[in-house]
Amino acid sequence: MLRHKCFSLLVVTACMLGSKAFAADAAVSANGFQEPAAQGPRFELETESEATTRGNWGVYVQGTGALKGSLDESGFRARLGFDYSGYNYPLTGSELVGAQLPNAPDGIDQIGQIGKIYGYEPGGSILLGYEWVTERWSLMGFVGASILHDSLSYPDPTNKVQGTAWGFKTVWELDAHPTDETMFYTYASYNTAFDTAHIDTRPGYLFFNNVAITNTLSVGKIYLGPQGVFSSDIHDQIWKVGAHVTLDEIGPMQVTLASGYVHDRYLGPGAYFMLNTSVRF
């Protein structure tokens, strides 16, 4: 009887081990290799275009990649960015005299605008950093090198933003959803090249959910909210206050449209328009 009990116990044990082995074998593909675990996106491509009614504009493209794992989990990141912008500003007689130009004609400081200068600034940066990811928010911090090159349509001794400048650049970027109905995005950067700084803040509230565009395309969430932007360098300062609409979860894409009031230190008031897109894969 004892032998029969031991034999029965061995049979049950063998069946249990066999079922576990079968389950393990089921995860192995037909060619004998373990099926890889599903991973999230590892790369994000982002573009931004903006323009003002005063003739200033800019185009930005950047790619961010996870050095290990996916963007859906915390880890180290690398970012490569390129931008190109154009701007203009008036040149007055008082500014020329303030620059202490030699042989400046008498009375030139009494003249208002004597011309307009156009500037063009291509640039690029390479950054390394880390991203902390939780269920409701992600925070990225970057440091790296940057290069900016400013060329003017006419030599301006009052403008120190000219020529090529290498700089040390830092970036902080927060993307949060404090509640199921709210979002909060902010971007802040500082570059020692020409003391360039940029801050962009966009809180939002969920107004529409699961909006069908076509039979096969839908928008998961649509947020509406205010936007505030501040940009500066050693020559100019620009403020923007407006509103944005953010279309989230268009498959792997996100799109933000924004418009509002802009005030330039030299050009005065106007309106601005912005289009931002990002896609993860």
C-alpha positions in Angstrom: 0.0 0.0 0.0 2.9 2.4 0.9 4.5 1.7 -2.5 1.2 2.5 -4.3 0.9 5.8 -2.4 4.5 6.7 -3.2 3.9 5.8 -6.9 0.7 7.9 -7.0 2.6 10.9 -5.4 5.4 10.6 -8.0 2.8 10.5 -10.9 1.1 13.7 -9.5 4.4 15.5 -9.1 5.5 14.5 -12.6 2.2 15.8 -14.1 2.7 19.1 -12.3 6.2 19.5 -13.5 5.2 18.5 -17.0 2.4 21.1 -17.1 4.9 23.8 -16.0 7.4 22.7 -18.6 4.6 22.7 -21.3 3.7 26.3 -20.3 7.3 27.4 -20.6 7.6 25.6 -23.9 4.5 27.4 -25.1 6.4 30.8 -24.8 9.1 29.5 -27.1 8.6 30.1 -30.8 8.8 27.3 -33.4 12.4 28.0 -34.2 13.4 27.3 -30.6 14.0 30.9 -29.5 12.3 32.7 -26.6 9.7 35.2 -27.8 10.8 38.7 -26.9 8.6 40.6 -24.4 6.6 43.4 -25.9 8.3 46.8 -25.5 7.0 50.4 -25.6 8.2 53.1 -27.9 11.9 53.9 -27.8 12.1 57.1 -29.9 10.1 60.3 -30.1 10.3 62.8 -32.9 9.0 66.3 -32.2 8.5 69.3 -34.5 7.4 72.9 -33.7 6.7 75.8 -36.1 5.8 79.3 -34.9 5.3 82.7 -36.5 4.2 86.2 -35.4 2.4 89.0 -37.2 5.5 91.1 -36.8 7.5 88.9 -39.1 9.4 86.6 -36.7 9.3 82.9 -37.2 11.0 79.6 -36.1 11.2 75.9 -37.0 12.4 73.3 -34.5 13.0 69.5 -34.9 14.3 67.2 -32.1 14.6 63.5 -31.5 14.7 61.9 -28.1 15.7 58.2 -27.6 15.8 55.8 -24.7 19.3 54.5 -24.3 17.8 51.3 -22.7 14.3 50.0 -22.4 11.4 52.2 -23.6 10.2 55.8 -23.1 7.4 54.4 -21.0 9.8 53.6 -18.2 12.4 55.6 -16.3 15.9 55.6 -17.8 18.6 57.5 -19.5 17.8 59.6 -22.6 19.7 61.2 -25.5 18.4 64.1 -27.5 19.5 65.7 -30.8 17.9 69.0 -31.8 18.0 71.4 -34.8 16.4 74.8 -35.2 16.3 77.7 -37.6 14.6 81.0 -37.0 14.3 84.4 -38.5 13.6 87.8 -36.9 13.7 91.5 -37.5 13.9 94.7 -35.5 14.2 98.5 -36.2 17.4 100.4 -35.9 17.1 104.0 -34.5 19.5 106.9 -34.5 19.7 107.0 -30.7 20.9 103.4 -30.6 23.7 104.1 -33.1 24.9 107.0 -30.9 24.5 104.9 -27.8 26.9 102.4 -29.4 29.5 105.2 -29.6 30.0 105.0 -33.3 33.0 107.0 -34.4 32.3 109.9 -36.8 28.5 109.7 -36.2 26.8 112.7 -37.8 25.5 115.4 -35.4 21.8 115.1 -34.7 21.5 111.4 -35.7 20.3 110.7 -32.2 17.2 112.8 -32.9 16.1 110.5 -35.8 13.7 107.7 -35.0 13.8 104.5 -37.1 16.5 104.7 -39.8 16.2 101.2 -41.0 15.3 97.6 -40.3 17.6 94.7 -39.7 16.8 91.1 -40.5 18.5 88.3 -38.6 18.8 84.5 -39.2 19.8 82.0 -36.5 20.4 78.3 -37.3 21.4 76.1 -34.3 21.8 72.6 -33.0 22.3 70.7 -29.7 23.2 67.3 -28.4 22.0 66.4 -24.9 22.2 63.6 -22.5 19.8 63.2 -19.5 17.5 61.1 -17.4 13.7 60.8 -17.4 11.6 59.8 -14.3 8.3 58.2 -15.3 5.3 57.5 -13.1 1.7 56.7 -13.8 0.7 60.4 -13.9 3.8 62.3 -14.7 7.2 62.3 -16.4 10.1 64.6 -15.7 13.2 64.9 -18.0 16.5 66.7 -17.3 19.2 67.2 -19.9 22.6 68.7 -20.1 24.9 69.1 -23.2 26.5 71.2 -25.9 24.9 73.7 -28.2 25.9 75.9 -31.1 24.2 79.0 -32.5 25.1 81.1 -35.5 23.5 84.6 -36.0 23.9 86.6 -39.2 22.5 90.0 -39.7 21.4 91.7 -43.0 23.4 94.8 -42.0 26.2 95.2 -39.4 24.7 96.4 -36.1 27.2 97.5 -33.4 24.3 97.6 -30.8 23.5 93.9 -31.2 25.9 91.4 -29.5 24.0 88.4 -30.9 26.2 88.0 -33.9 28.5 85.3 -35.2 29.0 81.8 -33.9 28.7 80.9 -30.2 29.2 77.5 -28.5 27.3 77.0 -25.3 26.4 74.7 -22.4 22.7 73.9 -22.5 20.3 72.6 -19.8 16.7 71.5 -20.3 13.9 70.5 -17.9 10.6 69.1 -19.3 7.6 68.1 -17.3 4.5 66.3 -18.7 1.9 65.6 -16.1 -1.8 64.6 -15.7 -2.6 65.5 -12.1 -6.1 64.1 -12.5 -8.1 62.2 -15.1 -9.4 65.5 -16.5 -6.3 67.7 -16.3 -2.9 68.1 -17.9 0.1 70.3 -17.2 3.1 70.7 -19.5 6.1 72.9 -19.0 9.5 73.2 -20.8 12.4 75.3 -19.6 15.9 75.7 -21.1 18.9 77.9 -20.7 21.9 78.1 -23.1 25.1 80.0 -22.3 25.4 80.8 -26.0 24.1 84.4 -26.1 22.4 83.8 -22.7 19.4 82.3 -24.4 16.5 81.2 -22.3 13.0 79.8 -23.1 10.0 78.8 -20.9 6.8 77.4 -22.2 3.9 76.4 -19.9 0.6 74.8 -20.9 -2.0 73.7 -18.4 -5.2 72.2 -19.8 -8.6 70.7 -19.0 -10.1 67.7 -20.7 -13.1 68.9 -22.7 -13.6 66.0 -25.2 -12.9 62.3 -24.9 -12.7 59.6 -27.6 -13.7 61.8 -30.5 -14.1 59.9 -33.8 -12.6 61.7 -36.9 -13.2 58.9 -39.4 -14.2 55.3 -39.2 -10.5 54.3 -38.5 -9.1 57.5 -36.9 -10.0 59.0 -33.5 -8.6 61.4 -30.9 -8.4 59.9 -27.5 -8.4 63.2 -25.6 -8.7 66.9 -26.4 -7.5 69.5 -23.8 -8.1 73.2 -23.8 -6.2 75.7 -21.7 -3.9 78.8 -21.5 -0.3 79.1 -22.6 2.5 81.3 -21.4 5.9 81.7 -23.2 9.0 83.7 -22.3 12.0 83.9 -24.6 15.1 86.0 -24.2 18.8 86.5 -25.1 21.3 89.3 -24.5 19.6 91.4 -27.2 15.8 90.8 -27.0 12.9 89.7 -24.8 9.6 88.2 -26.0 6.4 87.5 -24.0 3.5 85.4 -25.3 0.1 84.8 -23.7 -2.5 82.8 -25.4 -4.6 79.6 -25.5 -3.8 76.1 -26.8 -5.8 73.0 -27.9 -3.9 69.7 -27.4 -5.1 66.6 -29.3 -3.7 63.6 -27.4 -3.7 59.9 -28.3 -4.1 60.2 -32.1 -2.6 56.8 -32.3 1.1 57.4 -31.3 0.8 61.1 -32.1 0.1 64.3 -30.2 -0.7 67.7 -31.8 -0.9 71.1 -30.1 -2.2 74.3 -31.7 -1.8 77.6 -30.0 -2.4 81.3 -30.7 -2.5 84.6 -28.8 -0.8 87.9 -27.9 2.9 88.5 -28.3 5.0 91.4 -27.1 8.5 92.0 -28.5 10.9 94.4 -26.8 11.7 96.1 -30.1 8.7 95.3 -32.3 5.9 95.9 -29.7 2.6 94.0 -29.7 1.3 91.5 -32.2 -0.2 88.0 -32.5 1.5 84.6 -32.6 0.7 81.2 -34.0 2.2 77.8 -33.0 2.0 74.2 -34.2 3.6 71.4 -32.3 3.6 67.7 -33.2 5.2 64.6 -31.6 5.1 60.9 -32.5 6.5 57.9 -30.6 7.7 54.7 -32.2 
